[in-house]
Amino acid sequence: MRARFPALVAALWWGSLTTIGFLAVPMLFANLPSPAMAGAMAAKLFAAQTWVAVVCCVVLLLVSRPKGAVVQYQWAQAAMLFIVGGMLLALLNQFGVAPRIVARQDLRLWHGVGTAMYALQWCCALWVLWHTLAQGSANVPLQELSRSD
């Protein structure tokens, strides 16, 4: 279980982004009586999604290397930039873009920026998930890999 934990966390991050962004929010706009009601609920879902992303990224950072070791696991070495990048995208979207959308400030521009940032975060989460699932030495520290050659 311990070896699969990073993949489980990455799957939660990517799956929650997918479910909220590509299923729940579109269904709100298709089924609620007004776009204003759908938008208000979507904002709440995206805010909750931000905290899911942040918690998942922090957990991934915390389990990226064995206890007491200096070197990271192989999956973490490949995914570190995408973990940090995805977390920053989530926070920037929540605290930089979302307030402008809620205030209806240049709505078309900020909605486009927010959508692009969400899509990039989705790609980061997918990249991390892919690397946590990589076969072979996913949970072997890089230092041990070089010794076995």
N, C-alpha and C positions, 0 to 999 in steps of 0.2 A: 504493500500500500504506500509506503513512504517514497518508493521510487516513482510511483505514478501520481503523487500528490501535485507536483507542478503542472502536469498535463490536465489534471482535474480543475485546478484553479484557472488555468488558461482557457479551458473549455467553458467554464462558468462566465468568464469575461467576454469571450467571443460570442457565446450563445445568448447572453443577455443583451449584448449590442444588437445582435441579429433579430431577436424577438421583439425588442422595443422599437428599433428603427424601421424594420421591414414588415412587421406584422401588427403590433399593437397600435402604433401611432397612425398608420394608414387606415386602420379600422375605425379609429376615433373619428377621423374626418369623413369617413364614408357613412357612419351610423349615428353620430350625434346631430341634434337639430340645427346647430349653427357652427360655423368655423370658429367663432370666438370661444364657444364652450370646448370644442375639440382642442383648440390651441392652448387654452388654460390647463386642460388635463394633460396634454402632451408635454407642456413645460414641467409639470410635476413628475411625469414619468422620466423625462430626460434628466431632471435633477437627481432622482433616485438612482438612475443609471450611472451618473457621474460617481456617486459614492460606491457603487458596486465596482466600478472600474478602479477607483483609487485603492480600495481595500485589496482587490485582486493583485494589483501592481505592487503594492507594499508587501504582500505575502510572497509574491514571486521574488522580489528583491531579497527578502529575508531568508528564503530557502535556496538561493542561488549558489551557495557554496556549503561544503560540509562544515559542521561545527568545529571551530578552532582552526580551520584551514584558511590559507591566504588565497589559494586559487579557486576559481569557480568551476562548477560543473560545465561540461561541454555545451549542453543546451543553453545555459545562461550566458556563456561567452557569445554565442551566436545571436541571442535574443535581447541582450541588455539594452542596446540602443532603442529597440522597439518597445520594451517595457517602459522605459523612462519617457520616450516620445509619446506613447499612447496615454500615459498618465498626464503628461503636460497638455496634450490635446484635449483631454476630458476636462481638466481644470480651466483651461483657457476658454473652452466652449461654454462652460457653466458660468464663469465669472466675468468673461469678457464679451462674449457674443450674446448669450441668452438675455441679459438685461436690456440690450439694445432691441432685440426682437420683441420682448414683452412691452417695451416702451414704444414700439412701432416706429422706431427711428430708422429711416431708410430701409424699410422692411425687406425689399427685394435683395439688396446688397447683403445685409446681415443674415438673412435666411440662406442665401447662397454660400456665404462664408461658413456658417454653422453646419450646413449639409456637407460641405467639402471636408471640414475638420472631423465630423462624425465618420465619414467614409474613410478618411485616413486613419482614424483610431481603429476602425473595424479592420483595416488592413494590418495595422500593427498587432492587434490581438490575434489575427489569423496567422501572422508570421511567428508569433510567440508560440501559439498552439502547435503549429507545424514542427517547430524545433524542439518542443518538449516531447513530441511523439516520435521523434527521429529514432530509428532503430540503432542498435549497437550500444555504444557507450554513453548514452544520454545522461546517466547519473554517475559517471566516473569523472573525477577531477582531471583537468587537462594535464596536470603534472604527472599523474599516474599513466595517462595515455602515452606520453613521451617516453616513459621508462620501459613500457612494454614493447617498444619497437626495436 
